[in-house]
Amino acid sequence: MAKPKRDNAPMATRAKPYSKVDVAEDRFGVRRDRILRSKQMVRSYVLAAAVAAFGVSATDGALAQDTVKIGFILPMTGQQQSTGKQELAAIKLYMAQHGDTVAGKKLELIIRDDAAVPDNTRRIAHELIANDKVTFLAGFGVTPAALAVAPLATESKLPQIVTAAGTSIITEKSPYIVRTSFTLAQSTVPMAAWAAQNGIKKVVSMTSDFGPGIDAEKSFQSEFTSKGGQVINAIRLPLANPDFSPFLHSVLDQKPEAIFVFVPAGQGGNFVKKFIELGLGKAGIKIIATGDVMDDDLLNGMGDSMIGTVSAHMYSADHDSALNKTFVAAFKRANGGLRPNFMAVGGYDGMHLIYEAFKKTGGKADGDSLIEAMKGMSWESPRGPISIDPQTRDIVQNVYIRKVEKKTGELYNVEFATVEAVKDPVKAAEQK
Ligand code: PHB
């Protein structure tokens, strides 16, 4: 088998050593290794009894035909664990709300932890395909994890639903990939346009040094400069355990009007802490960012000095729609008050895509039929209207410009402008 390429996307290798069942639980939170074993025992028992009583020759496969397995690979441990936590909570919520039977098939969830280490992701995907015989591979908290599995999806003709990672190129790596998360350029291009139109002329860009950060840097810079702005320095931040201080310190001397920032989910809190500690805000430097930085999961911990900060993104827990209000309330109720973030909606919509594709194929479970069913699908998400571009299999969605405000004692990204139906700008430029 061809070794998957890593596409300018080095990744932390600090994962816990892989174990056969890292995180595996059923929808009630029971570890699945135990459940699987006991199910297998029951199944063998039932089959043995049928053969003895009626002389029928049944196979395990005959029973398994009615069960369809969805293998989610998520970072439940390590640096990206907030993504795993948010996604899993949303996936479970979707199943609790919509049941586990679709088009006559029982859906079974298998959750596996890759700690966002692509070697783990690849090995787990192998196991899910060969041993568990999954119908879907889903999740992928970071770009390198999604890229590691793309060749396996192609070879096994299984849909690979990317619910978290955001580098543009991912969907081009297999015809079996469909994305329900976002691309970085979907946020950075509207952010750059807003900044240029609102008097910001001189910016330092700071983005994490891996696939999505490089996309963010390039797409921001090209839009911002095309609108008359200037990026006076483009800094790439280390991805693993970054110490932001020396980088932020150097920016103080450069005196930009704003720093444009992308760091992945989970890191925004530390970035903002250092930004405040080193006095950049006091020096009159603004943050403009993708919503990954002003993450709903972290926002309340950032403190009131972030009030007024503008960012662009596809989801805010404050999004003003009836569906989102129901989603946020149900999510919080089921998760001890946890506020859903943008990763949660990626997972929630990934489940919706899987359920609806199944309905459309009438329960046909082959990858080609399912991918065809997904192309062009559109629905209302908690983030607003979304669809799957039939040409690229990438998500098309509204992007909102938002400002941090205090509402009923909590900080929220309050949306005040909308760019409608944004296609991935990187691929859109290639299509022209
Ligand atoms: C990615 O690895 O593609 C990624 C991870 C976290 C983010 C955005 C993108 O917040």
Residues whose N, C-alpha, C, O or C-beta is under 5 A from the ligand:
A	BS01	PHB	G141 V142 T143 A164 A165 G166 T167 P212 V263 P264 A265 D292
